[in-house]
Amino acid sequence: MRRMTMKLRSFLFSGKYYARLIGFGFMTVCIPIVLASFLAYSMLSRNLEEQVKQANLQTMLQIQARIDAELNTVVKATRGLVFDSSIQKYFYKTDLNDYTEMMDVQKKLSALERSIEHSTRIGLFLPSQKIELTTTVGYERIDDPAGKYSYVGTNNPDSPMRWIPNGQEGSGSFTFVQSLPAISNTPQAYLTVDLNKRALADIMNTGGLGESGRMMVMSESGVVVSLIERSKDGQSRESDATWKKNILNASEQTGFYKDSSRNTLSIFTKSSVNGWTTVLDFPLTELNGQRANVGRLTVIVCLGALALGMLLLYINSRKLYAPIRKLLGQEQTAGDTHSTKIDEWTWIRNNWDQLKLQVGALREQSSRNAPLLRDVFFMNMVYGQYAHEPLDRLTELCNLHGVSAHAKWKVFVVEAENHEMYDKFRKEDRQLILLAISSICQDIANQHNIKAYFINGVEAAQVIVVLQMSPEWSDKQLSAVSYQVCESVRMSIDTYLKFNASVGIGNTYNHIQNVRLSCMEAKEALKYRIVKGGNRTIGIQDLRPDRDALRYPFELEATIMRELQNGDRVRTMEAFALFAQTVTSRDYPASQVYQAFHMLYVSFFHKLKELSDEGVHQLSETDAFERISASRTVVEIETWFRDVIFPILFPRFEEAIDGKGKHLVERAKKYMIEAVNLDHTLQSVASYVDLSPSYFSRMFQKYTGQSFTSYVSELKIERAKELLVHTNEPIAAIAEKINYTERSFRRVFKNLTGHSPATYREQGQNPR
């Protein structure tokens, strides 16, 4: 009896708390479920309507594209006739009674009609003659052109082509009008093509209107060109002026118009060919049925979730309260049948507060020390401090820092490349850049559920990222995920930090002891940028172990030197670009690529030493070997050579060429005098003195005071003067001797002497 009384008191004691527990649980379960259901219904309804709109819009865009293609077919088909010379001659004639010409034009109109699928009539109207040639009637006289054809006299020079809906909405065709000639402001004729409206209706019928709705094509003035209709409600939408005005005056090429008064939705697109508008109009009641289905499903799911939640709430509340009942029972004295009720919350709160203080102190101490110690641990791993530690010791250290030694480990190295080019980053901002890169890496690793640890590199702007991945993942899966992470990091840096970065990836290992090896592999992969370029992700697997040895391109070096000595800057830079392309065209080792540029610099140095001590001093101050070795991509090396080395080389070599320039010009003049009968060109003479054409032209102008072309002309004319005076050879033979045609010779001779060759010969042979 006593035990039953105690159990009853215990039940009564817990009843009030248990009721509060149930009530609070009911609110925490029901309110979120109801709110979530309401939000889900709202979102689904909106998404449903938006999906329907977008699906119909895509259908309309496809239909509009097909309509535009149909119209463009007509425009393209008429081009041959528009620019036909016989047609143009015909409408400019005043006498059009030539039956043969008329039949020729008629045949061309008929051929055009056959080439256009839906054409019903082709016409050529001549307003000045008031006649029209058509494929249906043939020759027809038009007494009142302006009354019959509205387009007469309204030509727009900016748009000689027009589309006319033929006025009546019920008519069976629409017309394309092309004024002739096409580039004239005053048309002499009009080419017309009547097209069956069925062509547009057939295209619109492919749109899938459903059980109700209407689709139409309207001209810019609001005339309905073609209409298909499924609705049986009797509404005359095409005659609704307000609706047409709102559709036609819309500034967008595509859009939606919701008519609340009729409860309809209109989707429209405008043609890029003639400005006509294609409209799909359907009642919103088509969406209401789908919304009702979504609403019913939402209510059913909500009620089911509430029922399940209440059941689980009851069961869990019983389980949750059981430990409290047990603890309170232990606190009560077994023989105290009249003990007062214990305030269980006060008792639990007091004990909980003490426990929180203890746990908080431990957590605070652990949180202060754990990250720092873990970072130091990984830094020592990467830089080889634990390289000779036994596996048992490494496993112990991993357990101490909360790291799994037998997970799968991979290292990738992220290096910022061109951040110093932007004003927003300064040289002292290196730590800030590394922190930003680390944050991006952490976010992306979290997205892929991968643990990542970060060490800042001591060289350049590098972040070393150590990935700890599940040992259950396959090697193929690890490679794919790690590459995806690295690519995401690289693109995020480009997007958010606005500078380029490259990522080197090491191999995956099954124990933490190989983290250092994976890091070294990642750094080795980064060196491969000198071949493939920067702003990319490179894995150690991308480096072929049997890469070809680089053969130094001595012939390209000789070409660069030759063009330098010729003073041709353009060809020098072209040869240098080819040199850079050659040494990076295959998977050569990075060290050999750097060595090739070092050798080229040394060749420049020795060649310049023969010309200028000052130039050698300038080259020595460039720190070339350090600068080339510090470059990460071949683009950086090319830019450095172009901006630093070649501006030193070009003036020195050109000064050397200037010293012998006068001698070379005299040599060239002597050569041209001795071979005056040859066809001397700038290229051939420049090649004779071993100079580039552009540089030789400048030297010739400098030392002779006249251009190369004028000098050659005067030289040949002087020779011709001698032949004219001292021989009786024909003028054509003399012209051929100095490599001129007779006509060119006469013109050049007259320009330079003021006399024709015959007059000059007469004056020279018969002086007064």
Secondary structure as UniProt FT lines:
FT   HELIX           2..82
FT   HELIX           85..92
FT   HELIX           99..115
FT   TURN            117..118
FT   STRAND          119..126
FT   TURN            127..130
FT   STRAND          131..134
FT   STRAND          139..141
FT   HELIX           145..148
FT   TURN            150..153
FT   TURN            157..158
FT   STRAND          161..164
FT   TURN            169..170
FT   STRAND          173..180
FT   TURN            182..183
FT   STRAND          189..196
FT   HELIX           198..204
FT   HELIX           205..207
FT   STRAND          214..218
FT   TURN            220..221
FT   STRAND          224..229
FT   HELIX           237..239
FT   HELIX           241..248
FT   STRAND          254..259
FT   TURN            260..263
FT   STRAND          264..270
FT   TURN            272..274
FT   STRAND          277..283
FT   HELIX           285..331
FT   TURN            334..335
FT   TURN            337..338
FT   HELIX           344..382
FT   TURN            383..388
FT   HELIX           391..400
FT   TURN            401..402
FT   TURN            405..406
FT   STRAND          408..416
FT   HELIX           419..421
FT   TURN            423..424
FT   HELIX           427..429
FT   HELIX           430..447
FT   TURN            448..449
FT   STRAND          451..456
FT   STRAND          462..469
FT   TURN            471..472
FT   HELIX           475..492
FT   HELIX           493..497
FT   STRAND          501..505
FT   HELIX           512..514
FT   HELIX           515..527
FT   HELIX           529..532
FT   STRAND          537..539
FT   HELIX           540..542
FT   TURN            545..546
FT   HELIX           554..566
FT   HELIX           569..583
FT   HELIX           590..609
FT   TURN            610..611
FT   HELIX           613..620
FT   TURN            621..622
FT   HELIX           624..630
FT   HELIX           634..640
FT   HELIX           641..645
FT   HELIX           646..659
FT   HELIX           661..674
FT   TURN            675..677
FT   HELIX           682..688
FT   TURN            689..690
FT   HELIX           693..704
FT   HELIX           708..726
FT   HELIX           731..737
FT   TURN            738..739
FT   HELIX           742..753
FT   HELIX           757..765
//
